[in-house]
Amino acid sequence: MDITIRQAIRFLFVSGLVTANTLAYSGAMLDTYSLSRWEGFYTGVYLGGGWDHTRLVTDAGMVSGIPIPSYFTSVADINSVNLAGSGKITPSSFAGGVYAGNNVLVNRYLVGLVVDLGYLGLEHSLNSGAVSLPSIPAINYTLTTSMKTNWLFTTRANFGYIYHDWLYPYITGGVAVTNLSVSNSYQETSQPGTVFTSSNGINRAGWTIGGGIQVPIKKNLFLNAEYLYVEFPSLGTTSIVNCSNSLCSSPLTTSYDLNLNLLKLGLNYRFIG
């Protein structure tokens, strides 16, 4: 992962927490924030970033002669391809978007629903470089596997307790949706100019859970800092590696699990009197 981006995300998040707490405390000293200000509809924008720690996994199938012989004719070849196309990746990206929600106050407990949509440009690839086939060292292959996503949508329930009329820590959880793409590409010196490739990109639904803190800084303006863990089911894609005469073939499947960590700082406007 790009450590610079990750450090910037954390710095932004921590700085926002400090700023929000300072402004909220100062505002509370100058004005009395009534509990009723937490109720009702609000809309806002957020900025932050996300990162992932998981693996791209490639499977070149098994050696078989029924009904069609395998392209990869030895276990050593299959293991080599599996290793070349698999590995831990740590993509990271800045994030930004819009959100809207509504809260209902019960004593000092606040229950709400929030939806958000924003940019999240996670992208990473593994490239094997030239690798010799164990069974035929004179033949080299190159394998590239990759993942990509560029937006994130969530709809969540929030639940928390308001302290001193101006501090609202909360937990949140719900449904997440993104467009996730996975691809692979295989080339070999025995078949120059031939590329076996596959790509699969679909809207994928998952789940999210997290928490945050929200504070008022003006009558209608509120700051919030939030962490979300987001998980999506595995997505795979399969290309077919064929002999030049099409009398042998092997599946080449690459799959990816997106397990996202997301930090966000938001500023929202509440429609209160």
DAHULIN-V521616 format. One record per backbone hydrogen bond with DSSP energy under -0.5 kcal/mol. NH is the residue of the N-H (numbers start at 1). CO is the residue of the C=O. E is the energy in kcal/mol with one decimal. If there is no record, write none. Layout:
# DAHULIN-V521616
[[NH CO E] [NH CO E]]
This chain:
# DAHULIN-V521616
[[3 1 -1.0] [6 2 -1.8] [7 3 -2.9] [8 4 -2.2] [9 5 -2.4] [10 6 -2.2] [11 7 -2.6] [12 8 -2.5] [13 9 -2.2] [14 10 -2.8] [15 11 -2.7] [16 12 -2.1] [17 13 -2.0] [18 14 -2.3] [19 15 -2.6] [20 16 -3.0] [21 17 -2.4] [22 18 -2.4] [23 19 -2.8] [24 20 -2.5] [25 21 -2.4] [26 22 -2.4] [27 23 -2.7] [28 24 -2.6] [29 25 -1.7] [30 26 -1.2] [31 27 -2.1] [33 31 -0.7] [34 32 -0.9] [37 34 -1.5] [38 35 -1.9] [39 36 -1.2] [40 103 -2.3] [42 101 -2.3] [43 269 -1.8] [44 99 -2.8] [45 267 -2.0] [46 97 -2.3] [47 265 -2.4] [48 95 -2.5] [49 263 -2.3] [50 93 -2.6] [51 261 -2.1] [52 91 -1.9] [53 259 -0.8] [54 89 -1.7] [56 87 -2.4] [57 55 -0.5] [57 255 -2.4] [59 253 -2.8] [69 247 -0.6] [70 64 -1.9] [73 71 -0.8] [78 74 -2.0] [79 75 -2.8] [80 76 -2.0] [81 77 -2.3] [82 78 -2.7] [83 79 -2.3] [84 80 -2.3] [85 81 -1.9] [86 83 -0.9] [87 56 -2.3] [89 54 -2.9] [93 50 -2.3] [95 48 -2.5] [96 119 -1.3] [97 46 -1.8] [98 117 -2.3] [99 44 -2.3] [100 115 -2.3] [101 42 -2.4] [102 113 -2.0] [103 40 -1.7] [104 111 -3.1] [106 109 -3.3] [109 106 -2.6] [110 160 -2.4] [111 104 -2.6] [112 158 -2.4] [113 102 -2.0] [114 156 -2.6] [115 100 -2.7] [116 154 -2.3] [117 98 -2.3] [118 152 -2.0] [119 96 -2.8] [120 150 -1.3] [121 94 -0.8] [122 120 -1.3] [122 149 -0.6] [124 147 -1.9] [126 145 -3.2] [128 143 -2.6] [131 141 -2.5] [133 136 -0.6] [133 139 -2.6] [136 133 -0.6] [139 136 -2.5] [140 138 -0.5] [141 131 -3.0] [142 187 -2.4] [144 185 -2.5] [145 126 -2.4] [146 183 -2.3] [147 124 -2.5] [148 181 -1.9] [149 122 -2.6] [150 179 -0.5] [152 118 -2.3] [153 177 -2.7] [154 116 -2.0] [155 175 -2.3] [156 114 -3.0] [157 173 -2.6] [158 112 -2.6] [159 171 -2.3] [160 110 -1.9] [161 169 -1.3] [162 108 -2.4] [163 161 -0.6] [163 167 -3.5] [166 163 -1.7] [167 163 -2.2] [168 214 -2.4] [169 161 -0.8] [170 212 -2.5] [171 159 -2.6] [172 210 -2.2] [173 157 -1.6] [174 208 -2.3] [175 155 -2.1] [176 206 -1.7] [177 153 -3.0] [178 204 -2.1] [179 151 -0.5] [180 178 -0.7] [180 202 -2.2] [181 148 -2.7] [182 200 -2.3] [183 146 -2.1] [184 198 -2.3] [185 144 -2.0] [186 196 -2.9] [187 142 -2.1] [188 194 -0.6] [189 140 -2.6] [191 188 -1.3] [192 189 -0.6] [194 191 -2.0] [195 193 -0.5] [196 186 -2.8] [197 195 -0.7] [198 184 -2.2] [200 182 -2.6] [202 180 -1.9] [204 178 -3.8] [206 176 -3.3] [207 231 -2.1] [208 174 -2.1] [209 229 -2.1] [210 172 -2.6] [211 227 -2.0] [212 170 -2.2] [213 225 -2.4] [214 168 -1.7] [215 223 -2.9] [216 166 -0.6] [217 221 -2.6] [218 221 -1.7] [222 268 -2.4] [223 215 -2.9] [224 266 -2.3] [225 213 -2.4] [226 264 -2.7] [227 211 -2.9] [228 262 -2.7] [229 209 -3.0] [230 228 -0.5] [230 260 -2.8] [231 207 -2.6] [232 258 -2.2] [233 205 -0.6] [235 256 -2.2] [237 254 -2.1] [239 252 -2.3] [241 239 -0.6] [241 250 -2.9] [242 240 -0.6] [243 248 -2.4] [246 243 -1.8] [249 69 -2.1] [250 241 -1.9] [252 239 -2.8] [253 59 -2.6] [254 237 -2.6] [255 57 -2.8] [256 235 -2.0] [257 55 -0.8] [258 256 -0.5] [259 257 -0.7] [260 230 -3.3] [260 258 -0.5] [261 51 -2.8] [262 228 -2.6] [263 49 -2.8] [264 226 -2.7] [265 47 -2.8] [266 224 -3.3] [267 45 -2.4] [268 222 -2.7] [269 43 -3.1] [270 220 -2.7] [271 41 -2.1] [272 270 -1.7]]
